[in-house]
Amino acid sequence: MVQVDTLAHGGGCPEPFFHSIDITDAMTQWTEFDFTWCRGAEAVKNAIGPMLRRFPFEVRRVHPDGGGEFMNGAVLSLFAANFPEVEVFRSRPSRPNDNCRVEQKNGSILRAWLGKTHLDDRSLEPAPHELARCLSLYHNLFVPCKKLLSKTPGDKLHTSYKHVYDKPKTPLERCRESGLCDAGRIAELENLRDKINVIRLVAKIKSLVKTVVDNANNARGAAGLAPQPSPPASVSRLLTNAAPS
């Protein structure tokens, strides 16, 4: 089952601005990203189809929240016409934990790289789309992630908890072990991983983030608004260490 969500990149300002779409598989943690200008039904519909086809296995269940960008005739007709085998279930109102996996990726990946930068300049395209594709490749093929195995109270008052996680693995490794993917598709992805220079990939992500953030800050400065902060220090250190000499 994949979970679907959108994330506003408006910095607290009124629309229109860019939104990112995040589709995450709860079992393997495979995640696909893309950006849309606003979150209208047609924009979301046009993005979701190609994103689902990039998954290394056949998606059977889609779990969006109850937002109007998903629960509308245009998006539902996309599933009926092009993905008739897919079942669509929405989250309960005001229950973000129903889609906890995709919510985690919104924070740990998209917010970590872009912060709360106000992306309201449509001329930034196609940089956001290229950034989304690079982030998907990087995190699916190269970045290990953990899965929670158990959560137990650490004391009688339940003021603390003990968390037990499995061994960190990349989403690609989890896909191979899950048995969900065709062996040929896994071999194709592993071959792609081996051909990619991860140092150059991260450097490209750094360049795209800088392009998007700097242009957004310039636009805000021209409008008399305060510039947004640079990516978090943890990401900056990662990019600095990974940049090729």
N, C-alpha and C positions, 0 to 999 in steps of 0.2 A: 504494500500500500504506500503510495506517495502522498505527501502532504504539500499543500500549495498555499502560498501567502504572497502578499505584496508589501513593500516597504516604501514609505514616502521619504523622498529626499528633498523636502521642502524647507528644512531649517525653521519650522514654525511659521512660515509665511504662507499666504493664500495661494491657491493653485492659479495657473498651471505650473507644473514642474515635473521632473522625471520621477518615475516610480520604478523600483526593481521588482522583478518576479522571481521567486525562489521556489523550486520544486525539489523536495528531499524525500528519498526513500527511507522509511523508518528502520528497515532491517539492515541494509548495507551502508547507509549514510551517503549513498551517491547523490550528488546535488548538481542541479543545473540552474544557471542564472541567466537573466536577460533584463534589459531596461525597456520601458515604454514611456513615450511622452504622454503624460496624464494616464489615467487608469480607466478610460472609457471601454465599453464592452468590445468594440471592434479592435482596439489596440491590444487588449488582453487576449482576445481570440486569436489574433494573428501571431502572437508570441508563443502561446501555449502549445500549439500543434508541433512546430519544429523542436521545441524543448522536449516534449514527450518522446519524439522519435530519436533523440540523441541518447536516451537511456539504453544501457547495454542489455536490457531484458525487456520483455513485453509487460507493460503496465496494465494491471487488471483493476485496480481500485484507486480512485483519486479522492482526496479528502481536503477540500478547501474550507475556509471559514465561511461565515454567512454573509460576507461582504457583497455588495451589489456588483462589484467588478467581476465576480464569478457566477453569482446566482442570477443570471439573466438569460434571455432567449438566445442571444448570439453565441455565448460560450456553450450553453447546453446543447444548442443545435450542432456545434462543432463536434461534440462527443457523439451525438446521435448519428451524424453523417460519416465521420471519419474514424471514430473509435467506438463502434457499437458494442464491443466486448467489454468496455470499461464501465464500471459502476461508480457513480458519483455520490458521495455522502458528505454532508456539511457538518461543521462543528456546532455544538450547542451555543446559544448566545452567551457572551461574556464568560466563556470558558477557554482561555488561551492554551491551557494545558492539553486540550484535545488535539492541538497541533504543535506539541512541544518540540518535536524534532526540527521542524522548519523554523520555529521561533528562535531556537538556539542558533541556527545557521545565520539568521538575520543579524544576530548580535555578534557572534564570534567571527564572522567573515566580513559581511558587508559593512557593518558599523566599524569594525576594527580597521578596515582599509580606508573607508571614506568618511568616518565620523558622522557628523550631522551637517555636512556641507550642503548649502542651498544650491541645488542644480536646476536652475530655471532658464538656462540658455539653450534653446533647441539647436543652435548652430554647433553645439558640442558633438552632435552625431557625425560620424559613426563611432566615435571614441568610446562611449559607454557600452555599446554592443560588443566591441572588440575586447574591452576590459572584462565584461561578463564572461566571454568565452575563455579568456586566459585564466580567470579565477576558477572556472569550472575544471579546466584541465589540470591546473596546479593542485587544487584541493582533492580532486578525485584520484589522481594518479600518483601523487607524491607525498601528501600530508597525512600521517597516521592520526586516527581518532579513536577515542575510547567509547565503550558502551557500558552503561550501568547494569551490573548484575544483581545487586541487592542493596537495600537501604534499611538499616535497622537502628532503633533508638540506642544512643550511647549511654543513657542513664534513665532512671525511673520517671523523671519529670519530662522526658522528651525534649530537653533543651539542646541536645546535640544528637547527631546521627553519624553512624558509621557507613561509609559508602565503599562498596567493592566493585571494581571495574575489571573488564577483561583486558587482555594484552592489546596494546595499540596496534591497529592495522589500517592500511589505506582502504578507502572504499573499493578500489579495484581488487585488492586482496579479499575483502569481504564478499564481493560479487563472485569471485572464483570459488570460494569455500561454500557459498550458499547453494550452489547447484541450480540457480535460477537462469544462468546465462549459458548460451551455446558455447561449446569449447572453441569453435572457430572465432567467435566474437571476442572471447577473452584473449586468445592468441593475438588477434588484431590489435587490441588495446595495449597488450604488453609490448608488442612490437613498436607501437606509437610511443609508449612511455620510454622505451630504450633509445629511440631516435631523438627525443626532446632533450635539449640541454637545459636542465632546470635552472642553472645560474642565469642563463640568458632569458628564460621565461620570467623569472622573478624580476630581472632588470626591466623587461618589457612592461610588466605590471606596474612597476615603480614609475616608469615613464608615462604610462596612461593615467595613473592616479594623479601624477603631477599636472598633466595636461588638463584633466577634468577639474581638479581642485583649484589650480591657478586661474583658469578661465572663469570659474564660478566666483572666485574672490574678486577678480577684476570687474566682473559684472556687478557684484554687490558694491564695490567701491565707487563705480560710476553712478550708482543709484543712491549714494550717500549712506549705505548700510555698512555695519561692521563686518570685516572679513572673518571667515570661518577658520577654525584652527586647522593645523596640519594633521596628518594621520597620527595616531597614538605613538608614543615613544617606542613601545614594544615592536610595532610594525616598522618604524623608522630604523630601529637597530637591525631588524631582520633584513630590510632592503639594503642597508649599508653593508652588512656582512656578505650579502649575496651578490652584490653588484660586481660584474667582471672587471678586472684590472685593465 
